[in-house]
Amino acid sequence: MTAPASCRDVQFAGLPATELALPGGDRVVVAHHGAHVLSWVAGGRERLYLSPKSIMDGQAAIRGGIPVCFPQFNMRGDLPKHGFARNLTWAVHEPKLDAGQAHMALSLHDSAATRQWWDQAFEARLLIELTPGALQIELAVRNTDTTPLEFTGALHSYFAVSDVAQARLLGLGGRAEWDAVTDRHGTAAPDLCFAGEFDRVYSAAPQGYELLDGSHSLSIEQDMDWAHTVVWNPGADKCASLKDMPADGWQYMLCVEAAQVYEPIVVPPGDFWQGAQRLRVN
């Protein structure tokens, strides 16, 4: 009989976290602070980049892994950068463990802490599914208020690469592109390469993307409920200005985010929205 998946509470750099593991060795570690995915090991290799200088004090946002940006993307509004969800402790629910997969959920509700920034009743859930060679992260938002709920945000995934200058991202060719570095609008090339600061917003592609990193390949898909895909690397100069990144950290990461950047998602009273990012090792 195949052994079931396992779940255990762990301390990760001093932060309370939960680890899901499969019999074949795949595992995911999720901090309760921010419902932040800190590590995903698949095929014997760490697939996410987590800055070794990230501040792990249970207060600040964590640099790397998969932050949950909610209910605001970046500085596009009056809330703290990328919203408040990544700075608060989420509740952890009982996992579901089977022989070939493991599921867990974390939730965040409106509270005195959230209402100091956002006068909105809501429930947010992060749903995590670990299967051999694959990880699905889904954000679900329920409007528990009597007025419409509007938000932007992202699953801000940092992927580990051996050398970003050699990495390539396929699948965005022909999509609308806004280069935030030069403030230029255009159309994406079929093969994205990275030299220097790269910060662009694309209209999401339904067929998904392929991240090539030497002999390694990762498929990245997102639900079209997320209208945009953000691709980001700070480059050497900007990385040097980030206190929670090593000066050479930019060489070993690439963000490919399922996002909602321009227009907000609107959830009617009593209704809900959900959108996932799916990752698979090729």
Secondary structure as UniProt FT lines:
FT   STRAND          6..12
FT   TURN            13..14
FT   STRAND          15..21
FT   TURN            23..24
FT   STRAND          27..31
FT   TURN            34..35
FT   STRAND          36..42
FT   TURN            43..44
FT   STRAND          45..46
FT   TURN            52..53
FT   STRAND          68..69
FT   TURN            74..75
FT   TURN            81..82
FT   HELIX           85..87
FT   STRAND          91..92
FT   STRAND          96..97
FT   STRAND          102..109
FT   HELIX           112..115
FT   TURN            116..117
FT   STRAND          122..131
FT   TURN            132..133
FT   STRAND          134..143
FT   STRAND          149..155
FT   STRAND          158..160
FT   TURN            164..166
FT   STRAND          168..170
FT   TURN            173..174
FT   STRAND          176..179
FT   TURN            180..183
FT   STRAND          184..187
FT   STRAND          191..192
FT   STRAND          198..203
FT   TURN            206..207
FT   STRAND          209..213
FT   TURN            214..215
FT   STRAND          216..222
FT   TURN            224..225
FT   STRAND          228..233
FT   HELIX           235..240
FT   TURN            243..244
FT   TURN            247..248
FT   HELIX           249..252
FT   STRAND          253..267
FT   TURN            269..270
FT   STRAND          272..281
//
